[in-house]
Amino acid sequence: MTTTSLNQTLFNPEGLNPILETTDFDQWSIAVGTNLGDHRSHLLTPCEPFQAVIHGAQVADLGLLHFQGRGQVQLDRVQGPDQAVLWLPLQGLSEEVVNGEVLVAAPGMAMLLRPGDHLRGTTTRQMEGISILIPSDRIQPGLPSLLHQGHPHGRLIAAGHRLAQAVSTAHPAAVHAATALFDQLEAWQFAMALEPGSQRERMTARRRRLVVASACQWMDDHLEEPFEVLQVAQAVAVSTRTLQYAFSHEKGVSPMGEAKRLRLMRLRCLLQDPCFADYSIAELMTCSGLLAGGSTAGEYRRYFGESPRHSRQP
């Protein structure tokens, strides 16, 4: 099998060892179960070509797996007892139910699956991502499953990406990157132990989260309209510099980067809403505040792992 029909990879796995390259879904399912835990997933697109490539590596006490695949999969998996998994999606989106909680993992986010966690969900047609396998004794109970908003989340996600990059290039600093990830994991778990609103939490952090939440709500209410960062800042009564810092600290992106993500999410919702079945894809792009054309379709594919046309299919 070749990967010519897969989306171009965003991660070069050259420094990792090949584990699997197949067009057989059953082989992929066995490989995932062997490496990650009890696995009973099935393929939702049996009439379309299925392809999967898996590479792996070990550094210090951490395992690293790079997944790339084509084919929409309904996941049903129980995380193994000996390790947790930090999942870093690079392309495509997965809508999961983890222990009964509905979550959406997209590029720029991360998902933590703890030993014994039950995951059920659906991927988009093309997926790429990195799983970092963490010994179970490094994980405390009661941690959130989705890592997205907030500086502690962003620092842990960034440490995961730095580790993957160091391993992929066979860089001698890979062991140091693994140590740095453990350090960030410990700092993140400590931060999660502080309940929002507690006396130990700094007031500036609370205000920063409120600014970001208010700005996101304002942008979501005005997605169809063209706007710039200055208008968003004025709407939430802060300076543009304060707004940009708050978004960088809490979400790891600029305000306009978050606006693009919200618009792409709005487009996906409209594409899947039967009430808009008579609208063209170009019209729905415009309704979402996006430019109608191939560049938006390309951004959509990179983010969700499938074309707008595929998202529209029942």
Summary of the structure (lengths in Angstrom):
residues: 314
radius of gyration: 20.0
end to end distance: 28.9
largest distance: 57.0
contacts: 994
relative contact order: 0.11
helix: 42%
strand: 25%
